[in-house]
Amino acid sequence: MAKMGRPRKDEMYVDKDTIINVLYVDDEVDNLNAFTAYFRRYFNVFTAESAMEGKKILENKENNIQIVLTDQRMPEITGVDFLASLVKDSPEIMRILVTGYADLATVIDAINKGEVYRYVSKPWDNVELKNLILQAFEVYDLRKRNKKLTDDLLRVNSQIEFMLRQKLSSE
């Protein structure tokens, strides 16, 4: 069952205008509850007990999910495969793999298939994970701003080229 924890308004902002929307997918309800209990004070938290539930939350564009954390070992699909499925449809989302089992093959798959930003071991340290989420959001935000600046630059460049062509043809 998908749940959303509501942060207190005075604690959830990076600055006064920024809300960070985080989705955590894990088939262990206790982990979801622990995550929500701590992180709802800082972020707008969405949780899902399965990859399918996670996909539904992501498909609702009003949720504006910026960061996805997922457990590696789940019944239907691995965390790496879930994160890899996001790369095509939502490449801008920052992806973090959380697992209690650290093996080299999983780490390699996470990097190569899921384009994972970071790999976190269970049990996590709340303060470290909070800082990691903030860092992931900073990268997300910088990429978003960079894309906007690039789009603006291309638009202005196109306008300048058009004006130059008009000037040259009128001479």
N, C-alpha and C positions, 0 to 999 in steps of 0.2 A: 504494500500500500504506500503510495507516494505521499510524503509529508513535506511541509514547508515550515521552517522555524522562522519566526519574526524577530529581527534584531531590535534592540532599543535604538531609537533614532540618534542618541548622542554617542553611540559607540560603533555604528556600522559604516561610517564614512571614512574614506581615505582623506578626502576633503569634504566640504559641506555639500558638494554637488554630485559626489560619486558614490554609487552603491555597487558593491561587488556581489554578483550572483554566482553561487557555487553549488554544483551538483555533486553529491557523493553517492556512488552506487556500490552496494555490498549486500550479499545475501544474509549476513548476520545482523539481525535486528539490534542486538546490543551495541554493535559498533556504530550503527546509524544513530541510535539514541545518544550515545556518548559524544559523537561528532556534533550532533545538533545541540546538545546541552551546552557545550562549550562555545562553539563557533557562531551560534545565532546572535551572540552579543556583538559580533564584529562584522558579520556578513549576512546576506540574504541566503539562507540555506535551503536547498531542496535535497530530498533524499529519495532513493529508489531501492527496492529489494531485488531488482533484476535489471538486466540490460534492456529488456523490453520496456519496463517502466521508465527507465532512464531515457530511452529514445523518445517516448511520448512527451516527457518533460522538455526535451530538447526541441522537439517538433513544434511546440507551442512557442512561437517567436516572441510573444509577450513576456516570457520568462527571461529572455536575454541572458542566457547562461554564458558566462565568460570563462569559467574554470570548471573542469570535470576531474574528479578523483574517482578511481574505481579500484576495487579489490581485484587481485589477479585470479584467485580460485573461486569461481562461481559455477553453479550447476549447468547452465545452458551454454555459456560462452566464457572464454577467458577474458580477463581484463584487457590484455594486449589486443585481442581480436575486437573487443568492444571499442577501444580507443582507435584502432586502425580503421574501423568503420566510420569514425567521425572525420577522418582526414579529408575525405572527398567532399562531403556535404558541409562541413563546418571547419575549414582549415584554420580559422582564426582562434578557435577555442584552445585554451591552454590545457594540456592533458598531463595528469599526474597519476602514476601507478602506485597503489598501496598494497603491500603484501607481507605476510608473515613468513614467507618462504623465499629465500634469496638464492637463486641459482643463476649461473652465468648465461645460460640459454634464454631465460626469461628476460634478463636485462638486455641482451642483444636484440631479441624480438621487439621489446618495448621501444628501443631506439629506432630500429630499422622499419618495423611495420607500423607502430603506433605513433611515431614521431613524438615520443613522450618528453615533456619538459624536465620532469624529475621522477625519481624512484624513491619511495618512502617505505621504510620498514615498520611493521607492526611489532609491538605497540609503539605508536608515535608519541612524541613529546608535543604537547599542545602549543607551547610557545614557539618551538621550532617550526611546526606545521603552519601556524598562523603567519609567521614571517615568510615562509615559503609561498603561501597563497598570496601574500602581499607582493612578493617579488614576481610571481607569475602574472599577477594583474598588471604590474608595472610594465612587463614585457608586452602583454596584451595591449595595453593602452598605447605604448610607444609604437607598436606595429600599426595600430589603428590610425594614430596621428600621422605616421609616416605615409600610409596609403592615401590619406586625405591630402597631404601636402603634394605627393606625387601626382595625384589626379588633378589638383589645382594647377600645378606646374604644367602638365600636359595641356590642359584647357587654355591657359594663358599663352602658352607657346603656339598653340593652334591659332588663336586669335591674332597674335603678332604676325605669324606667317600670312594669314589672310590679309591683314592690313598692308603688309609689305608687298604682296602680290598686286593688290589694288593700286597701290602707289606706283609700282613699276609699270603697270599696264596703262596708267593715265599719263605717263610721261611721253 
